[in-house]
């Protein structure tokens, strides 16, 4: 029996090792769970997720993945949280996640180049934290239903956000900058385009 699988407040958490024992435990005892976190595990593929028919929320934290394309086959998945993951072939797998409503990417070292996300026609919320290698978010312009974008500690300037500010579906846009001058300009742009920052409920 696996000793590194536990349930915390209804969420299944797997840490450090993922073998056939963990796979069998997930596909058996935890098959009906809706939330899963993987910490510091290593995977050649994520096809085992297809054995979790109720999965709605997935967190991959400091996980190494050779092939993440199977995420597109988990039709119930709505929320994806990627923290410090290392997808060996890059980030193109994101383009196939048409079922996702919320996507968060955190703590990516080196360049982060987003693929075409126009096929993510359910994506409403997109958040970036600690990804200074992200310098282009223009792909978000063609994401049909995007409502909220939060960009914290990314490699962006106010000039990089023009297409998002013009996006009619977008209600909330937050971004942090290295200088007060850029921050002030961003706030002016928000006012000009009638957008609000994340968490701002003022009329």
FENWO-V676401 format. One record per residue. N is the residue number from 0. PHI is phi in radians with two decimals (none if undefined). NEAR is the number of other ideal C-beta (glycine too) atoms within 10 Angstrom. D_LAST is the distance of its C-alpha to the last C-alpha in whole Angstrom. Layout:
{{N,PHI,NEAR,D_LAST} {N,PHI,NEAR,D_LAST}}
//
This chain:
{{0,none,7,55} {1,-1.17,16,52} {2,-1.90,9,51} {3,-1.98,17,48} {4,-2.07,18,46} {5,-2.47,11,44} {6,-2.00,12,41} {7,-2.14,9,38} {8,0.90,6,36} {9,1.50,8,37} {10,-1.76,14,36} {11,-1.44,21,40} {12,-2.12,17,40} {13,-2.09,22,43} {14,-2.20,16,44} {15,1.30,10,47} {16,-2.46,14,49} {17,-2.35,21,48} {18,-2.17,10,52} {19,-1.06,9,53} {20,-1.09,14,53} {21,-1.18,21,49} {22,-1.04,15,49} {23,-1.14,14,51} {24,-1.17,17,49} {25,-1.13,22,46} {26,-1.26,15,47} {27,-1.83,9,49} {28,-1.09,13,48} {29,-1.89,18,44} {30,-1.04,13,44} {31,-1.62,9,41} {32,-1.23,17,39} {33,-1.77,17,36} {34,-2.22,18,35} {35,-2.43,20,37} {36,-2.11,19,37} {37,-2.03,24,40} {38,-2.06,16,41} {39,0.96,15,43} {40,-1.69,20,45} {41,-2.23,13,47} {42,-2.41,18,47} {43,-1.32,10,49} {44,-2.65,12,46} {45,-1.92,22,44} {46,-1.11,15,46} {47,-1.08,16,46} {48,-1.16,21,42} {49,-1.18,14,44} {50,-1.54,15,45} {51,-2.06,21,42} {52,-1.23,11,41} {53,-1.86,11,38} {54,-1.12,23,37} {55,-2.03,16,33} {56,-2.29,17,32} {57,-2.28,22,34} {58,-2.08,19,34} {59,-2.01,24,36} {60,-2.14,18,37} {61,0.91,13,39} {62,-1.76,23,41} {63,-1.82,15,44} {64,-2.31,23,44} {65,-1.43,13,46} {66,-2.50,15,45} {67,-1.77,25,41} {68,-1.12,16,42} {69,-1.13,17,42} {70,-1.00,23,38} {71,-1.16,18,38} {72,-1.60,13,40} {73,-1.61,22,38} {74,-1.15,11,37} {75,-1.47,13,35} {76,-1.19,21,33} {77,-2.06,17,29} {78,-2.20,16,28} {79,-2.23,21,30} {80,-2.10,17,30} {81,-2.07,22,33} {82,-2.10,18,33} {83,1.15,16,36} {84,-1.43,20,38} {85,-2.24,14,41} {86,-1.34,19,41} {87,-0.91,10,45} {88,-1.48,11,44} {89,1.88,12,41} {90,-1.86,17,37} {91,-1.07,14,38} {92,-1.04,18,38} {93,-1.07,24,34} {94,-1.16,16,35} {95,-1.65,17,36} {96,-1.56,21,34} {97,-1.15,13,32} {98,-1.53,19,32} {99,-1.33,24,29} {100,-1.83,16,26} {101,-2.38,16,25} {102,-2.27,20,27} {103,-2.19,16,27} {104,-2.21,23,29} {105,-2.28,17,30} {106,0.93,15,33} {107,-1.72,22,35} {108,-1.53,11,38} {109,1.44,8,39} {110,-1.08,14,37} {111,-2.16,18,35} {112,-1.90,12,35} {113,-1.41,18,33} {114,-1.39,14,35} {115,-1.10,12,33} {116,-1.88,23,31} {117,-1.16,13,30} {118,-1.44,16,32} {119,-1.51,25,29} {120,-1.48,13,28} {121,-2.00,14,26} {122,-1.15,23,25} {123,-1.92,18,21} {124,-2.23,17,21} {125,-2.32,24,23} {126,-2.28,17,23} {127,-2.22,24,26} {128,-2.36,16,27} {129,1.13,15,30} {130,-2.18,21,31} {131,-1.24,16,32} {132,-1.42,12,34} {133,-1.58,20,31} {134,-2.14,14,31} {135,-2.51,13,30} {136,-2.05,20,27} {137,-1.11,12,28} {138,-1.12,17,29} {139,-1.25,21,26} {140,-1.04,15,25} {141,-1.75,14,27} {142,-1.45,24,26} {143,-1.01,13,25} {144,-1.97,12,22} {145,-1.09,22,21} {146,-1.98,14,17} {147,-2.46,18,17} {148,-2.28,23,19} {149,-2.24,19,20} {150,-2.22,24,22} {151,-2.03,14,24} {152,1.01,17,27} {153,-1.87,22,28} {154,-1.61,15,30} {155,-2.09,22,27} {156,-2.09,14,26} {157,-0.98,19,23} {158,-1.12,9,26} {159,-1.39,17,26} {160,-1.89,22,23} {161,-1.01,13,23} {162,-1.18,14,23} {163,-1.25,22,21} {164,-1.10,16,18} {165,-1.51,11,20} {166,-1.30,19,19} {167,-1.19,5,18} {168,-1.35,11,17} {169,-1.39,22,16} {170,-1.79,16,12} {171,-2.18,16,13} {172,-2.46,22,15} {173,-2.16,18,17} {174,-2.73,25,20} {175,-1.85,14,22} {176,-2.35,17,25} {177,-1.38,12,28} {178,-2.16,9,27} {179,-1.15,8,25} {180,-1.06,10,25} {181,-1.15,16,24} {182,-1.09,14,21} {183,-1.10,12,20} {184,-1.12,15,21} {185,-1.05,21,19} {186,-1.11,12,15} {187,-1.12,11,16} {188,-1.14,18,17} {189,-1.01,20,13} {190,-1.11,10,12} {191,-1.12,9,15} {192,-1.71,15,14} {193,1.23,8,11} {194,-1.76,20,11} {195,-2.09,17,9} {196,-1.45,14,12} {197,-0.98,16,13} {198,1.49,9,12} {199,-1.46,12,9} {200,-1.87,5,6} {201,-1.17,5,4} {202,-1.17,4,0}}
//
